[in-house]
Amino acid sequence: MSPISVYVNRQLDGVTYSLSPLSRKNFYEQFPNAHPSGSVFVNYDTKSDFETYHNRVERFVLPILLGLDDETIKTVGPVNFIDPRTNDLVFSYRNE
C-alpha cells in the first residue's frame, strides 16, 4: 500500500489529526470494511505539554483515526504525518 498521509493541524490547546483526501480514498479501497474517524483531536493543557508529548501520541491515534486494530495497522504503512500548511513532514510512523 502507498504511504498514508495524515494531516497534523496544531492549535493553541492541542492538535487535530485527519487523513488527507487522497489517503482517505486509497484507504477505503484497501480496507472497505474499516470505519475511520473524520479526525482525532488531542488536547493539551499548555504549550509545554504539547512539546513534551508531540510525536509520542501518534501511534495511539492511528487505531482511532484508521478504525483498525493494532495487528491490521502493522500491514499499513508507512504513515506520514504532515503539516498541511507547509507540507513539511512532522513525523513518520513505520511498523518495523
C-alpha positions in Angstrom: 0.0 0.0 0.0 1.2 3.5 -0.7 2.1 5.8 2.2 -0.8 7.2 4.2 -0.7 11.0 4.7 -2.2 12.2 8.0 -2.6 16.0 8.3 -1.4 17.5 11.6 -3.2 20.7 12.4 -1.7 22.4 15.5 -3.8 24.7 17.6 -3.1 26.5 20.9 -4.7 23.8 23.0 -3.8 20.7 21.1 -3.6 19.0 17.7 -6.1 17.6 15.2 -5.1 14.5 13.1 -7.0 13.8 9.9 -6.5 11.7 6.8 -5.6 13.6 3.6 -8.4 13.3 1.0 -6.3 11.1 -1.3 -5.2 8.8 1.6 -8.8 8.5 2.7 -9.8 7.4 -0.8 -7.0 4.9 -1.1 -7.6 3.7 2.4 -11.3 2.9 1.7 -10.2 1.0 -1.4 -7.8 -1.1 0.6 -10.0 -1.6 3.7 -13.6 -1.3 2.6 -14.9 -2.6 6.0 -12.9 -0.1 8.1 -14.6 2.8 9.9 -12.0 5.6 10.0 -12.7 8.7 12.0 -13.0 12.0 10.3 -10.5 13.4 12.7 -9.0 13.0 16.1 -8.3 15.9 18.4 -5.7 15.5 21.3 -6.0 18.3 23.8 -3.1 19.7 25.8 -3.4 22.0 28.8 -0.3 24.1 28.0 2.1 24.6 25.1 4.8 22.8 27.2 2.6 19.8 27.4 2.3 19.8 23.7 6.0 20.0 23.2 6.5 17.1 25.7 4.0 14.7 24.2 4.1 15.6 20.5 5.4 12.7 18.4 4.6 10.3 21.2 0.9 10.0 20.8 0.7 9.4 17.0 0.9 5.6 17.3 -2.0 5.7 19.7 -4.0 8.0 17.5 -3.7 5.6 14.5 -6.2 2.9 15.6 -8.9 5.5 16.3 -8.2 7.5 13.1 -8.0 4.5 10.8 -10.6 2.3 12.5 -8.3 -0.7 12.5 -6.9 -2.9 15.2 -3.1 -3.0 16.1 -2.4 -6.1 14.0 -4.1 -4.7 10.9 -2.2 -1.4 11.3 1.0 -3.4 11.0 0.1 -4.1 7.4 -0.4 -0.4 6.7 2.3 2.0 6.1 4.3 3.9 6.2 2.2 6.7 7.7 3.5 10.2 7.2 2.2 12.9 9.5 2.3 16.2 7.5 1.7 19.8 8.3 -0.9 20.8 5.6 0.0 24.5 5.8 3.7 23.9 5.0 3.6 20.4 3.6 6.5 19.6 6.0 6.9 16.1 7.3 6.3 16.2 11.0 6.7 12.6 11.9 6.8 9.2 10.1 5.5 6.0 11.5 6.6 2.6 10.3 5.9 -0.8 11.8 9.2 -2.5 11.6 
